[in-house]
């Protein structure tokens, strides 16, 4: 714990992330107003004690929408990270532990998936089953798979030559046992750091996909969907655009700072500082 | 790591040619499998294009006739290879909602999407690379911190939201540029260009931020290398050494990122087009989805994948060409 507190950026990043996560989770049990409550007479109200962030073009309470939207954005991105890590990490470990044909196959597969930007996957799924939050989850999740596979393989390869792995082999452990017992625990920190980065990218991607109508659909809401709803009136009522946009920026900055801090706290040698960007 | 950038500038070796050839085969294989996935995914869809064209008043005989005319009654694998063969000859099929060749529809839209992606790329390099170099040269100083905070913020801003902010500032408050819409190039190139300024700025911001960070990291890494020390020992100042030897070596990792970025830029245009009501590939695809025009959807998605894959191929080969270490070994 003291080691964590020694990294101020980690503390700030985690605190910011937690704050937004709590706001999002709170929306599951309580929002100031029901998000689907449309009161046309009370639309475009400025912030007031009654409506902290004002009301939108349908008279819905902006603060309530932001809370629920934050929840959706986090949820979509988190499930996508779980999909990416759940499939990508075993693939990467298998590539490192078996090598040869397995490794070749995993690398080609991840090259192949890289050819499908999240938006293309979302377009295909939407053409297939219609729009919905699930599309965004699957599209971002698929994009995450090769990212985690590469990180896991790279990390595993760098420790596969160490003595304790050789000792495991001498003790008669098979590739699967080596991967699970020796490689996985040692790359966990790498995976967590990458997970933070992909979480922030996932929130950005969800916003983009929902904004063009490929993601979350009403009556649900997400920060990206709020921007889509505000699109028609944003020149006259920029406030409706500023609020959800700023939320996205703050969440992503908090996550990125937390990720950077985490990397420094876990292993200063891992400073590489680069990320991929999903659209 | 080690060795200068200028060492051994010989003709492309056999290794390099073999490397390029292998990459090209990989490129072709990726496209083939991607086409396979797209074709069969969309083939699963319920709905009958012939029914769509004829409407609900059609008779079963007319329907059957049109189906065979459109080749819809052939087995799936025959239609798949027919589609591939057609595309190789530039025929992407006919859109049944727009009643026009898909190739022409896509080509018209690429006139917006491609320049947009290219402008954004140029802007992001022009802004991101110098900032990265300055930050690395002033490492640990206030300038460095300032640039890195800017970059940290830049990557966190969704490009389409930034586009909205730009519109508010430049189109509504200052009234310098149009808020949206597009004049075709052949009508007025200058107006067409003006219409793309704000969208390309919006697209460029996150990319410039990433480039600045990559450039800084790469340059800081390279600055500790032996050949910089050698250059310093020869009497060059640190600035000269970094400029003549460091930047060129640091450009290698930057090149890889540029390749990836172009792919994301093409995908990003689809979203940013929406903010500015630009008639690009994105609009075409979204209309096609809502009208269930699958011939158009699969044509447009395969074009996007070609753009992404081709960029990565070019990046790989360019990397091998500029990095003498790769040129000798033949593969990374």
Interface residues (C-beta under 8 A of the other chain):
Chain A: X108 X111 X112 X114 X115 X116 X117 X118 X119 X120 X123 X124 X126 X127 X128 X200 X204 X207 X208 X211 X212 X213 X224 X227 X231 X234 X235 X238 X241 X245 X248 X249 X252 X253 X256 X257 X272 X273 X274 X275 X276 X277 X278 X279
Chain B: X26 X30 X33 X34 X38 X41 X42 X44 X45 X152 X153 X155 X156 X157 X158 X159 X160 X161 X164 X165 X167 X168 X171 X172 X179 X206 X207 X210 X213 X214 X217 X257 X260 X261 X263 X264 X266 X267 X268 X270 X271 X274 X275 X282 X285 X286 X289 X292 X294 X297 X301 X304 X305 X308 X309 X312
